[in-house]
Amino acid sequence: MKLEFTKMQGIGNDFVVLDGRRQSLQLDSDCLQQIADRRFGVGCDQILVLEKSNLPDVDVRYRIFNADGSEVEQCGNGARCIARYLHSNGLEHKTEIVAETAAGPITLYIELDDLVRVNMGVPRFAPADIPLAVAEQADSYNLSLEQGEFPFRAVSMGNPHAVLESGDVDTVPISVIAPMIQAHPLFPAGINVGFMQIEDREHIRLRVYERGAGETLACGSGACAAVVCGISAGLLDDCVNVDLPGGRLQIQWAGDDNPVWMTGPAEFVFQGTLELQT
Ligand SMILES: N[C@H](CCC[C@H](N)C(=O)O)C(=O)O
C-alpha cells in the first residue's frame, strides 16, 4: 500500500501526518508501528491522521496514534503541526482553525510571529477523569517502588499525566523509573510521566517519558500538565516558559475552570511516499 505523508515536528516531537481526506487509509496497529519505525518506516513519535469532520464550524477531524499503535486523546505538539499543515494546505486564509479530536474540539491560532497558539482545554483532576485508581482525589499521591518513594501530582489534559518534581532533570534515570511508574496498577490506562525542575516561578525544565512512545524531545500536553500541577501547588505563576530537551513552549493557565494555553513552533521537515509492507 502506497501512502503519501508529510513529516513534521514541534520542538523535536516528530510526527507523520497522513491526510485521509486525500487518500484512502486502512491502518491497523501493525501498519502504524511500521510507519513509526525509525528503521523500517518513516520514523516518528506519533502519527496524525486527518479526516473530514461532519460537525458544523469544524475545519477538520484528526486522530492521534502513538508509535506503538495505540490511539490517544490529545497531543499538544501535534495540534500545532496540524494547524501549520492546514494553514499551508487549503486554509491559507484562516488564522483560527477548529479541529475535532477524541478529547473534543480544540481551537488553533496561527500567530503573527508564525508560532501556533492552542487552547488545550480545561485540566481535570478527578481520578475518574485521568484515570487514576485511587479511592479519593488528593492534591498529590505517592508511589512506592523498589527505587524508593515517588510523590507525584496527576492531571488529565485529555490524556493522562503524572508530574514529579525533581532536582536536576538531566540526572533523572528516566528510562528506568518512568516505565516502572507506567506499569503501576494506579494507572489503568497508562500514563505520561513528566519530571519537572522548577527554576523560578516563570520557568521550568521538563523531561517527559510518554505513554506509547518513550522519552520524547518534547511533549506539549506534558508541558501543560507540569505547569498546571506547579500552579496548583502554588509554585508557579500563571505564565511559564517550559524548556524541554527539544525547545521551549509558553504555557498559560489562569486556574480553576480556565483553559490552558500553549504557544510554540511547528515545522515541516519533508514529504514523501511510503511503500507499506502489508
Ligand atoms: N503519548 C501521549 C500522546 C502524545 C502527546 C505528546 N506528544 C504531546 O505533544 O502532547 C499519550 O499517550 O497520551
The ligand as an SDF file (V2000), in Angstrom:
LIG
                    3D

 13 12  0  0  0  0  0  0  0  0999 V2000
    1.9800    9.9640   24.3550 N   0  0  0  0  0  0  0  0  0  0  0  0
    0.7510   10.7480   24.5760 C   0  0  0  0  0  0  0  0  0  0  0  0
    0.2160   11.3060   23.2460 C   0  0  0  0  0  0  0  0  0  0  0  0
    1.1670   12.3210   22.6150 C   0  0  0  0  0  0  0  0  0  0  0  0
    1.3640   13.5290   23.4900 C   0  0  0  0  0  0  0  0  0  0  0  0
    2.5440   14.4320   23.1510 C   0  0  0  0  0  0  0  0  0  0  0  0
    3.3430   14.0900   22.0280 N   0  0  0  0  0  0  0  0  0  0  0  0
    2.1240   15.9010   23.1420 C   0  0  0  0  0  0  0  0  0  0  0  0
    2.7510   16.7220   22.4530 O   0  0  0  0  0  0  0  0  0  0  0  0
    1.1630   16.2380   23.8990 O   0  0  0  0  0  0  0  0  0  0  0  0
   -0.3030    9.8240   25.2280 C   0  0  0  0  0  0  0  0  0  0  0  0
   -0.2050    8.6090   25.0670 O   0  0  0  0  0  0  0  0  0  0  0  0
   -1.2090   10.3660   25.8750 O   0  0  0  0  0  0  0  0  0  0  0  0
  1  2  1  0
  2  3  1  0
  2 11  1  0
  3  4  1  0
  4  5  1  0
  5  6  1  0
  6  7  1  0
  6  8  1  0
  8  9  2  0
  8 10  1  0
 11 12  2  0
 11 13  1  0
M  END
$$$$
